[in-house]
Amino acid sequence: MSHTLGSRQAQKQKTRQALLDAALALLEEQSLSSLGLREVTRAVGVAPTAFYRHFRDTADLGVALVEEALDSLHTTLGALLAATGDGEERIAATVELIAAYVRSHPAHVRFIARERHGGVRAVRDAIGAQLDLFAREVAGQFAREPEGKGWDEDDLLMLARMYVDHMVMTASAFLDADGDTDAAARTAATARKQLLLVSLGRYHWLDR
């Protein structure tokens, strides 16, 4: 009995992932607000009713795609911030992390970039919540560093949100490079200089 239940659960998870993968592929060419669940189920080869065993509607599927796209970055980003310290080493590592993520997950990044200001509120809210969580994690790391001494929580969060917004902007720029190594190199160089400018401002924020 337990083996049967395990097999059913594995099959259910496989179908759910297939629906997510199919939706992500379809969203390369359209927005979530125009995506129909029948398109998704047709691509997977399941009946439309099967969709509702996994998601309430396409907005619910979109929220799941947001979680899939951004969840894995939390641990990686936290480890990076804790391990590299401040300054140019962190900046270079952060930019490379973004570039590597765009190379390995271009469809996810394109989905986030398009739907961050898209027409499906539940998905916009989910992206906003994930980015806010990123910012709070970054602010927490900044608070533990010597450079954070004397900063109040609001200013640390403001700084962290600048970093997160910059990460999103840089990811979009890497997407636009679209495999052009020269364009990607220029994007990386610009991103490093911009983060260095923010970092220099951080050192002198309390001098004002």
N, C-alpha and C positions, 0 to 999 in steps of 0.2 A: 504493500500500500504506500509506504513512504517513498519507494522508488518511483511509483506511478505519479505521486504528487510532485516529486522532484522533477520528473520529466515534463510534466505539464507546466510547472513554473518556469523551467528552462525554455520551453517552447513559447510561452507567453512573453518572456523577456526578449526572446529572439524576434518575435513579431513586433513588439514595441520598438525595438531598435531599428528594425527594417522600416517602420513607419517614419521614424525620426530621420533616418538616412535618406529616404525617398523625398520627404518634405524639404530637407536641406538642399538636395539636388534641384528640385523644382524651383526653389527660392533663389537660385542663381539668376533666374530670368524674370522674376516677378516679386511683388511684395506679398507679405503675409495676408494683408487684407483682401487680396484678390485670389488667394489660394483656396481651392475647394477640397473638401475631404475626399470626394470621389476621385479627384486627380491622384491623391496620395494613395488611396487603397488600390486604385487601378495599377499604379506603378509597382505596388508590392504584390499584387495578385490575390488580394483577400476581398471579401465582401464588405461593403460600406458599413454594415452593422458591426463588423469586427473592430472598427475604429473606436467605437464607444466602450469597448472593454479596456481601453488604455487611456483615452483622453475624452474630456467632456465636449470639446470643440476644437477648432483650429487655434484659437487663442491659447487654450491649455497646452496644446502641442508646442506652440511658440514659446511659452514659458519654459517648457521642458528643454527646448533647444537653447534658451538663454543659460539655463543651469548647466547643460552639457558644455556649452562654449566657454563659460567663465569659471566654473567651480574648480577645475584643475589648476587654474592660475593662482589661486589663493595660497596654496602650500608652496608653490615654486617661488612666488614673489616674496612671501614671508621669509623663506630660507635665504633668498638672495639678499634681502635687506639686512638680515641679521649677520650674514657671513662676510659681506664685502666692506662694511664700514661706510664712511662718508667720502665724498670727493670724487675724483675722476674715475677711480676704479669702479665704484658703484654705478656711475653714469654710463660707462662703457658696457658694463655687464647688463644694465637695465635695457639699453638700446638693443643689445644683441639678443636678450630674452624676447623682446617684442618682435624682432626680425625673425627669429627662429619660430615663434608661435605663428606668425603670419605664413611662413613657408609651409608649416605642417598642418595648419588649419585655415586655409584661405576662405573656404566657404563659410565657416563659422564667423570669421572676422567680418566678412562681407555682410552676413546676416545681421550682426550686431550693429555695424555702421549704418545700415539702411533702416533698421527697425528702432534704433535709439530715438528717432524722432518720427516714427511711422504712425500708421493710423490705428493700431491696435493698442488700446490703453493698457491692458493687462501686461502686454509684453514690454511696453515703454516703462511701466512701473517696475517690472522684474529686472530690466536692465539697470534702471536707476538704483534699485535696492542693491544689486550686486556691485555697482560702481561705488555706492556709498559705503558698503562693507569693505571694499578695497581701501577706500580713503581712510576709514577708521583703523584698519590694520596698519596702514602706513603711518598714520598719526601716532599710533601706539608705539611703533618702533622709533619714530623721531623723539618721542617723549623720553625714551630710555637712553638716548645718546647725549653726550656732554653738550652738543650744540643746541639741545632742546632745553637746557637749563634757563629758567627765567621766562619761558614762553607760556602763555596761558592756553587752555584747551582749544578755545575758538580759533586762535591764530595757528596752532598746530594743525587743526583740521582744515583750515583754509589752505595752508601750504600743501598738505597731503592731497587735497582735491586738485590743486594745480598740477601736481605730479600725475595723478590719475587721468585728468583731462589731457595732459600732454601724451600719456601712453596711448590713449584712444586716437588722438590726432596723428601720432606717429604710426600707429598700426594702419590707419587709413592711407597714409602716405606710402607706406611699404606696399600696400595693395595696389595703389595706383602705379607703382613702379613696374608691376606685372612681369617680373622675370628679367627686367633690364638691369644688369649688374651695375652699370654706371649710375643709373637713376637711384638704385637702392643704396649705393655707396654715398651719393649726395644726400639722400634722405637721412642716412645714419649720421653723417657728419653734421648736418644741420640740427638733428635731434640732440646730439651730444653738446653742441654749443648752446642750444636753448636751455638744456638742463643745467649746464655749467653756470649760465647767467642766473637761473633761479637759485642755484646753490650758493653763489656769491652773495645774492641778496639775503639769503637765510643767515649768513654769518653776520650781517650788519643790520638786521631787522631791529634789534634792541638798541641800536645806536641812535635811532631817529628821535 
